[in-house]
Amino acid sequence: MRQKKDAPLRSDAQRNRETILEVALEELTRSADAPLSAIARKAGVGQGTFYRHFPTREALVLEVYRHEMQQVADTAAPLLESREPDRALREWMDRLARFALAKAGLADAIRQATSAPGQPAKPGHAPVSEAAELLLRAAEGAGAIRPGITADDLFLLIGGLWTLPPGTDWQPRVTRLLDFVMDGLRVGAAAGGQGQS
């Protein structure tokens, strides 16, 4: 019996899907032309299981991208529940940086998946924008950052993340750059910009 398109996956099917996505991210970041059979083998699933989840290379690539983006977006609310708003925003920017590096590694695979006529478009970044707005409004409401900063403003400020070459020792540099951005967001804050990064 086939599952309905929007029906929840059984737990074993969900685990298989998650494992395929993890392996695909790693393999496609390494090579946009990674064979699907190698991804399935490394994920420990048979070809039938693999193709039930991802019938085409394009479907797999775009779902890896969408999944990684959603993972970043989904961390915003829990961070706000456990940290001060400015700390939540700063930690979330670190997670966004890791996503940016993964996206850079996937760039060739995404370009291949969306470039041919009739192929689906790259998923929009609405979940990440909404998460950024949530964090920015919370930090602004707490007086920890200057008023009026939008998600678009933030993404322009940190756009250099998308140009860092994957595979390099990027972490110390990204930490320093994001600390600079956070310092800039605090200038003119209602609470005097005294938060900590």
Secondary structure, DSSP 4 states (H G I P E B T S, - for coil): -PPPTTSPPPHHHHHHHHHHHHHHHHHHHH-TT--HHHHHHHHT--HHHHHHH-SSHHHHHHHHHHHHHHHHHHTHHHHHHHS-HHHHHHHHHHHHHHHHHHHHHHHHHHHHHHHSTTPPPPPP-HHHHHHHHHHHHHHHHTTSS-TT--HHHHHHHTGGGGGSPTTS--HHHHHHHHHHHHHHHHTT-TT-S----
